[in-house]
Amino acid sequence: MIEKEVMDLLDPLVGGRAFFDAAPADTPRPYLTIQQVGGAPLQFLEGSSGSDYVRLQINIFAQTRPEANSLMTAVREALSALKATPVGAPFSTYEETVQTFGRHCDFSILTAV
């Protein structure tokens, strides 16, 4: 459920080119992918809280480093609507074979189970 909310927030930032897990090979840049990469249940001594911290990784793929950086800033701002917390700072990549700049960051979001 939270993945759909995240998709709905982020898809407009990349012109409808947001995907779960992986993008089709011919997708024009910029685009982004959303992957669930872990999380943790919110537990109390009395038992389950009915909530989990879901950890999502957002991956930006762009034609230039400034474009990737700008999009990650927009992602962080958009996810604040869900009270998402970055897990560390974003990191950058460059894929030589496809000449694509990347920017990646994990976010933790509290959600009902």
DRENLUM-125630 format. One line per field, with one value per residue: residue number from 1; y, x, z of N, C-alpha, C in turn. Coordinates in nm, 4 decimals, decimal comma, always signed. Each point is the difference from the previous one (the first is absolute). Layout:
<nodes>
num: [NUM|...] .
n.v: [Y|...] .
n.u: [X|...] .
n.w: [Z|...] .
ca.v: [Y|...] .
ca.u: [X|...] .
ca.w: [Z|...] .
c.v: [Y|...] .
c.u: [X|...] .
c.w: [Z|...] .
</nodes>
This chain:
<nodes>
num: [1|2|3|4|5|6|7|8|9|10|11|12|13|14|15|16|17|18|19|20|21|22|23|24|25|26|27|28|29|30|31|32|33|34|35|36|37|38|39|40|41|42|43|44|45|46|47|48|49|50|51|52|53|54|55|56|57|58|59|60|61|62|63|64|65|66|67|68|69|70|71|72|73|74|75|76|77|78|79|80|81|82|83|84|85|86|87|88|89|90|91|92|93|94|95|96|97|98|99|100|101|102|103|104|105|106|107|108|109|110|111|112|113] .
n.v: [-0,1188|+0,0045|-0,1095|-0,0259|+0,0328|-0,0692|-0,0996|+0,0179|+0,0098|-0,1059|-0,0720|+0,1016|-0,0295|-0,1172|+0,0753|-0,0673|+0,0242|-0,0383|-0,0891|-0,1120|-0,0049|+0,0058|+0,0759|+0,0082|-0,0805|+0,0297|+0,0038|+0,1097|+0,0635|+0,0525|-0,0961|-0,0656|-0,0723|-0,0796|-0,0277|-0,1008|+0,0556|-0,0071|+0,0022|+0,0365|-0,1014|+0,0770|-0,0481|-0,0425|+0,0134|+0,0756|+0,0187|-0,0420|+0,0987|-0,0932|+0,0387|+0,0322|+0,0006|+0,0533|-0,0714|+0,1142|-0,0545|+0,1278|-0,0416|+0,1063|+0,0050|+0,0737|+0,1020|+0,0776|+0,0287|+0,1251|-0,0632|-0,0933|+0,0947|+0,0733|-0,1096|-0,0333|+0,1263|-0,0083|-0,1146|+0,0532|+0,1059|-0,0759|-0,0746|+0,1279|-0,0067|-0,1022|+0,1092|-0,0168|-0,0854|+0,0820|-0,1129|+0,0956|+0,0424|+0,0678|-0,0996|+0,0284|-0,0269|-0,0670|-0,0297|-0,0305|-0,1272|+0,0596|+0,0505|-0,0575|+0,1152|-0,0443|-0,0003|-0,0483|-0,0342|-0,0493|-0,0343|+0,0385|-0,0797|+0,0598|-0,1246|-0,0010|-0,1081] .
n.u: [+0,0809|+0,1021|+0,0334|-0,1305|-0,0059|+0,1110|-0,0467|-0,1158|+0,0830|+0,0707|-0,0981|-0,0724|+0,0902|-0,0309|-0,1082|-0,0359|+0,1295|-0,0900|+0,0864|-0,0661|+0,1056|-0,0529|+0,0683|-0,0899|+0,0692|-0,1081|-0,0106|-0,0560|+0,1141|-0,0338|+0,0324|-0,0896|+0,0650|-0,0952|+0,0810|-0,0730|+0,0828|-0,1119|+0,0286|-0,0881|-0,0511|-0,1009|+0,0814|-0,0912|+0,0278|-0,1074|+0,0822|-0,0560|+0,0557|+0,0064|+0,1270|+0,0499|+0,1310|-0,0447|+0,0991|-0,0083|+0,0553|+0,0322|-0,0067|+0,0771|-0,0442|+0,1078|-0,0136|-0,0221|+0,1139|-0,0027|-0,0396|+0,0913|+0,0876|-0,0438|-0,0053|+0,1175|+0,0333|-0,0547|+0,0671|+0,1073|-0,0234|-0,0209|+0,1031|+0,0277|-0,0835|+0,0852|+0,0649|+0,0449|+0,0840|+0,0901|+0,0460|+0,0694|+0,1092|-0,0540|+0,0172|+0,1099|-0,0415|+0,0839|-0,0877|+0,1264|-0,0398|-0,0831|+0,1131|-0,0245|-0,0435|+0,0388|-0,1092|+0,0429|-0,1142|+0,0220|-0,1273|-0,0224|-0,1075|-0,0612|-0,0456|-0,1297|-0,0059] .
n.w: [+0,0000|+0,0850|-0,0673|-0,0012|+0,1286|+0,0162|-0,0721|+0,0623|+0,1032|-0,0377|-0,0477|+0,0495|+0,0919|-0,0566|-0,0091|+0,1106|+0,0243|+0,0898|+0,0462|+0,0245|+0,0755|-0,1205|-0,0833|-0,0976|-0,0760|-0,0685|+0,1315|-0,0495|+0,0154|+0,1148|+0,0848|+0,0737|+0,0910|+0,0451|+0,1017|+0,0477|+0,0878|+0,0672|+0,1273|+0,0897|+0,0696|+0,0308|+0,0908|+0,0847|+0,1277|-0,0186|-0,1026|-0,1098|-0,0625|-0,0952|+0,0233|-0,1143|+0,0158|-0,1115|-0,0506|-0,0668|-0,1066|-0,0158|-0,1254|-0,0164|-0,1244|-0,0290|-0,0858|+0,1057|+0,0600|-0,0509|-0,1090|+0,0183|+0,0295|-0,0994|-0,0720|+0,0533|-0,0191|-0,1197|-0,0115|+0,0582|-0,0743|-0,1072|+0,0387|+0,0193|-0,1026|-0,0130|+0,0387|-0,1231|+0,0554|-0,0558|-0,0499|+0,0587|-0,0554|-0,1019|-0,0857|-0,0674|-0,1243|-0,0781|-0,0957|-0,0161|+0,0085|+0,0844|+0,0459|+0,1180|+0,0485|+0,1173|+0,0721|+0,1165|+0,0609|+0,1223|+0,0147|+0,1238|-0,0120|+0,1000|-0,0023|-0,0145|+0,0765] .
ca.v: [+0,1188|+0,1198|+0,0138|+0,0716|+0,1408|+0,0556|+0,0085|+0,1109|+0,1253|+0,0181|-0,0170|+0,1273|+0,0666|-0,0504|-0,0093|-0,1306|-0,1053|-0,0614|-0,1441|-0,0846|-0,0905|+0,0230|+0,0664|-0,0626|+0,0362|+0,1157|+0,1129|+0,1240|+0,0653|-0,0595|-0,0900|-0,0489|-0,1279|-0,0118|-0,1371|-0,0214|-0,0612|-0,0438|+0,0674|-0,0621|+0,0200|+0,0812|-0,0925|+0,0408|-0,1152|-0,0575|-0,0668|+0,0777|+0,1327|+0,0124|+0,0864|-0,0368|+0,0945|-0,0545|+0,0656|+0,0040|+0,0667|+0,0745|+0,0079|+0,0961|-0,0184|+0,1255|+0,0253|+0,0810|+0,0002|+0,0982|-0,0467|-0,1047|+0,0649|+0,0782|-0,0929|-0,0587|+0,1043|+0,0011|-0,1236|+0,0185|+0,0930|-0,0671|-0,1046|+0,0596|-0,0105|-0,1280|+0,0007|-0,0900|+0,0426|-0,0573|-0,0857|+0,0444|+0,0998|-0,0587|-0,0225|+0,0146|-0,1016|+0,0258|-0,1232|+0,0334|-0,0688|+0,0645|+0,1436|+0,0432|+0,0434|-0,0483|+0,0539|-0,1033|+0,0234|-0,0806|+0,0746|-0,0782|+0,0556|-0,0731|-0,0303|-0,1036|-0,1341] .
ca.u: [-0,0809|+0,0846|+0,0701|-0,0885|+0,0004|+0,1292|-0,0052|-0,0887|+0,0700|+0,1245|-0,0171|-0,0036|+0,1315|+0,0777|-0,0862|-0,0648|+0,0999|+0,0390|-0,0237|+0,0392|+0,1141|+0,0844|-0,0652|+0,0276|+0,1318|-0,0034|-0,0633|+0,0782|+0,0338|+0,0159|-0,0999|+0,0391|-0,0531|-0,0324|+0,0175|-0,0021|+0,1290|+0,0003|-0,0877|-0,0062|-0,1270|+0,0007|-0,0434|-0,0036|+0,0020|-0,1335|-0,0235|+0,0072|-0,0627|-0,0823|+0,0725|+0,1355|+0,0835|+0,0331|+0,1182|-0,0054|+0,1104|-0,0386|+0,1131|-0,0197|+0,0874|-0,0121|+0,1026|+0,1083|+0,0103|-0,0919|-0,1379|-0,0183|-0,0007|-0,1229|-0,1118|+0,0031|-0,0507|-0,1456|-0,0495|+0,0033|-0,1074|-0,1285|-0,0194|-0,0269|-0,1450|-0,0235|+0,0902|+0,1117|+0,1283|+0,1134|+0,0921|+0,1272|-0,0038|-0,0002|+0,1301|+0,0000|+0,0644|+0,0055|+0,0077|+0,0738|-0,0485|-0,1219|+0,0208|-0,1112|+0,0318|-0,0969|-0,0042|-0,0723|-0,0169|-0,1007|-0,0910|-0,0792|-0,1354|-0,0867|-0,1257|-0,0826|+0,0169] .
ca.w: [+0,0000|+0,0056|-0,1280|-0,0925|+0,0410|-0,0422|-0,1467|-0,0364|+0,0290|-0,0753|-0,1448|-0,0728|-0,0017|-0,1142|-0,1176|-0,0126|-0,0192|+0,1268|-0,0119|+0,1113|-0,0176|-0,1175|-0,1133|-0,1288|-0,0536|-0,0899|+0,0685|-0,0076|+0,1266|+0,1318|+0,0563|+0,1314|+0,0449|+0,1411|+0,0464|+0,1441|+0,0322|+0,1392|+0,0938|+0,1317|+0,0685|+0,1206|+0,1044|+0,1401|+0,0892|-0,0008|-0,1274|-0,1240|-0,0018|-0,1197|-0,0932|-0,0414|-0,0717|-0,1305|-0,0579|-0,1457|-0,0684|-0,1191|-0,0919|-0,1084|-0,1155|-0,0746|-0,1013|+0,0571|+0,1462|+0,0593|-0,0122|+0,1015|+0,1316|+0,0111|+0,0166|+0,1341|+0,0900|-0,0178|+0,0620|+0,1454|+0,0349|-0,0215|+0,1002|+0,1314|+0,0194|+0,0672|+0,1148|-0,0293|+0,0542|-0,0729|+0,0742|-0,0557|-0,1071|-0,1339|-0,0613|-0,1453|-0,0828|-0,1434|-0,0777|-0,1227|-0,1195|-0,0488|+0,0236|+0,0843|+0,1357|+0,0969|+0,1365|+0,0720|+0,1428|+0,0688|+0,0859|+0,0939|+0,0104|+0,0921|-0,0676|+0,0628|-0,0576] .
c.v: [+0,1266|+0,0192|+0,0755|+0,1483|+0,0686|+0,0177|+0,1194|+0,1359|+0,0262|-0,0065|+0,1321|+0,0712|-0,0400|-0,0264|-0,1363|-0,1147|-0,0463|-0,1458|-0,0694|-0,0901|+0,0306|+0,0667|-0,0812|+0,0565|+0,1279|+0,1244|+0,1250|+0,0565|+0,1395|-0,0958|-0,0421|-0,1365|+0,0045|-0,1470|-0,0062|-0,0798|-0,0395|+0,0784|-0,0715|+0,0223|+0,0922|-0,0847|+0,0660|-0,1257|-0,0711|-0,0747|+0,0970|+0,1340|+0,0148|+0,0886|-0,0575|+0,1230|-0,0680|+0,0792|-0,0134|+0,0686|+0,0659|+0,0197|+0,0923|-0,0318|+0,1185|+0,0144|+0,0783|-0,0108|+0,1052|-0,0434|-0,1074|+0,0605|+0,0753|-0,0903|-0,0635|+0,1011|+0,0045|-0,1243|+0,0161|+0,0927|-0,0670|-0,1031|+0,0548|-0,0029|-0,1294|-0,0130|-0,1015|+0,0599|-0,0601|-0,0843|+0,0277|+0,1028|-0,0701|-0,0228|-0,0032|-0,1168|+0,0516|-0,1331|+0,0327|-0,0616|+0,0630|+0,1508|+0,0607|+0,0364|-0,0486|+0,0728|-0,0924|+0,0357|-0,0934|+0,0912|-0,0971|+0,0708|-0,0878|-0,0194|-0,1065|-0,1314|-0,0420] .
c.u: [+0,0861|+0,0741|-0,0854|-0,0049|+0,1288|+0,0017|-0,0844|+0,0661|+0,1162|-0,0157|-0,0056|+0,1363|+0,0836|-0,0898|-0,0627|+0,0964|+0,0567|-0,0427|+0,0351|+0,1140|+0,0905|-0,0821|+0,0259|+0,1297|-0,0009|-0,0633|+0,0865|+0,0261|-0,0586|-0,1139|+0,0472|-0,0601|-0,0184|+0,0141|-0,0153|+0,1251|+0,0094|-0,0985|+0,0053|-0,1379|+0,0191|-0,0633|+0,0021|+0,0045|-0,1346|-0,0309|+0,0088|-0,0727|-0,0988|+0,0635|+0,1376|+0,0714|+0,0389|+0,1187|-0,0063|+0,1243|-0,0554|+0,1266|-0,0355|+0,1007|-0,0212|+0,1138|+0,1181|-0,0004|-0,0930|-0,1467|-0,0295|-0,0087|-0,1307|-0,1212|+0,0001|-0,0482|-0,1528|-0,0643|-0,0062|-0,1127|-0,1372|-0,0279|-0,0218|-0,1504|-0,0369|+0,0849|+0,1128|+0,1293|+0,1113|+0,0853|+0,1383|-0,0216|-0,0072|+0,1432|-0,0145|+0,0692|+0,0080|+0,0189|+0,0594|-0,0625|-0,1263|+0,0020|-0,1173|+0,0505|-0,1102|+0,0116|-0,0936|-0,0090|-0,1077|-0,0817|-0,0750|-0,1338|-0,0811|-0,1356|-0,0770|+0,0202|-0,1272] .
c.w: [+0,0000|-0,1320|-0,1016|+0,0347|-0,0444|-0,1512|-0,0437|+0,0246|-0,0958|-0,1521|-0,0766|-0,0089|-0,1212|-0,1213|-0,0207|-0,0198|+0,1352|-0,0059|+0,1307|-0,0466|-0,1193|-0,1099|-0,1270|-0,0605|-0,0830|+0,0637|-0,0120|+0,1401|+0,0013|+0,0328|+0,1375|+0,0255|+0,1515|+0,0371|+0,1513|+0,0343|+0,1470|+0,0822|+0,1326|+0,0599|+0,1196|+0,1094|+0,1368|+0,0852|+0,0015|-0,1298|-0,1164|+0,0133|-0,1149|-0,1049|-0,0309|-0,0517|-0,1302|-0,0539|-0,1514|-0,0541|-0,1249|-0,0832|-0,1148|-0,1106|-0,0938|-0,1003|+0,0546|+0,1523|+0,0621|-0,0073|+0,1052|+0,1396|+0,0238|+0,0225|+0,1383|+0,1036|-0,0070|+0,0629|+0,1511|+0,0457|-0,0135|+0,1098|+0,1405|+0,0301|+0,0725|+0,1261|-0,0167|+0,0524|-0,0846|+0,0938|-0,0576|-0,1095|-0,1354|-0,0489|-0,1518|-0,0682|-0,1438|-0,0696|-0,1366|-0,1246|-0,0587|+0,0223|+0,0772|+0,1386|+0,0929|+0,1327|+0,0760|+0,1477|+0,0534|+0,0909|+0,0892|+0,0192|+0,0948|-0,0659|+0,0773|-0,0732|-0,0689] .
</nodes>
